[in-house]
Amino acid sequence: MQAFTLQKEVEGAYYTASARDGRFVGSVELCEHRFDELNIFFVRQQIDITQCDIHIVAKLEQPSQQVAVPLVVNKLLKHIDCQLTFSVIKSS
């Protein structure tokens, strides 16, 4: 139900079924104008901090390329202290 509510309450949010039965993953592109909506959703839904994750995906053009985390992530962490997860993929 939380995934459905996320989609309704936060602009641009969507959800997909998880590989684990009966679970869903809610996603939204991180933009500052969504901070208030995300914070309200987080508080209203009483999301457990262990269930919150900011997933950062970096596409590498070169094998030894340095990746910088966008500043918007730091700003969000001041409102909602979530775990950070990184995925690095090779650009084709």
C-alpha positions as CSV (number, residue, x, y, z in Angstrom):
1,M,0.0,0.0,0.0
2,Q,2.9,2.4,0.7
3,A,4.2,2.0,-2.8
4,F,0.8,2.9,-4.2
5,T,0.6,5.9,-1.8
6,L,4.1,7.1,-2.9
7,Q,3.0,7.2,-6.5
8,K,-0.1,9.2,-5.6
9,E,1.6,11.7,-3.2
10,V,5.0,12.3,-4.8
11,E,5.2,13.8,-8.3
12,G,7.0,11.4,-10.7
13,A,7.1,8.5,-8.3
14,Y,6.4,5.0,-9.5
15,Y,6.7,1.5,-8.1
16,T,7.6,-2.0,-9.4
17,A,7.3,-5.5,-8.0
18,S,10.3,-6.7,-6.1
19,A,12.0,-10.0,-6.8
20,R,10.7,-11.0,-3.3
21,D,7.1,-12.0,-3.4
22,G,4.7,-9.5,-1.9
23,R,7.1,-6.6,-1.9
24,F,7.4,-3.5,-4.0
25,V,10.1,-0.9,-4.7
26,G,9.0,2.7,-4.9
27,S,11.2,5.0,-6.9
28,V,11.4,8.7,-7.7
29,E,14.0,10.9,-9.4
30,L,15.7,13.0,-6.8
31,C,15.0,16.7,-7.2
32,E,14.9,19.5,-4.6
33,H,11.4,20.5,-5.4
34,R,10.2,17.0,-4.3
35,F,11.9,17.2,-0.8
36,D,8.8,18.4,1.0
37,E,6.6,15.8,-0.6
38,L,9.1,13.0,0.2
39,N,9.5,14.2,3.8
40,I,5.8,14.3,4.3
41,F,5.4,10.8,2.8
42,F,8.2,9.5,4.9
43,V,6.8,10.8,8.2
44,R,3.1,10.1,7.4
45,Q,3.9,6.5,6.4
46,Q,6.2,6.0,9.3
47,I,8.9,4.5,7.1
48,D,11.4,2.5,9.1
49,I,14.9,3.9,8.4
50,T,16.1,0.4,7.5
51,Q,13.5,0.4,4.7
52,C,14.7,3.6,3.1
53,D,17.4,3.7,0.5
54,I,18.8,6.2,-1.9
55,H,20.1,4.3,-4.9
56,I,22.7,6.1,-7.1
57,V,23.4,4.8,-10.5
58,A,26.6,5.9,-12.3
59,K,27.3,5.1,-15.9
60,L,31.0,5.0,-16.6
61,E,32.4,6.1,-19.9
62,Q,36.0,5.0,-19.0
63,P,37.2,2.2,-16.7
64,S,38.9,4.5,-14.1
65,Q,36.4,7.3,-14.2
66,Q,35.7,9.1,-10.9
67,V,32.1,9.5,-9.9
68,A,30.8,12.4,-7.9
69,V,27.6,12.1,-5.9
70,P,25.2,14.9,-6.8
71,L,24.8,17.6,-4.1
72,V,21.1,17.1,-4.1
73,V,21.8,13.8,-2.3
74,N,23.6,15.6,0.6
75,K,20.7,18.0,0.9
76,L,18.1,15.2,1.1
77,L,20.2,13.4,3.7
78,K,19.7,16.4,6.0
79,H,15.9,15.8,5.8
80,I,15.7,12.0,5.6
81,D,18.8,10.0,6.7
82,C,18.7,7.0,4.4
83,Q,21.2,4.3,3.5
84,L,23.1,5.0,0.2
85,T,23.4,2.2,-2.4
86,F,25.6,2.6,-5.5
87,S,25.4,0.8,-8.8
88,V,28.2,1.3,-11.4
89,I,27.5,0.2,-14.9
90,K,29.6,0.3,-18.0
91,S,28.2,2.7,-20.7
92,S,27.7,1.1,-24.1
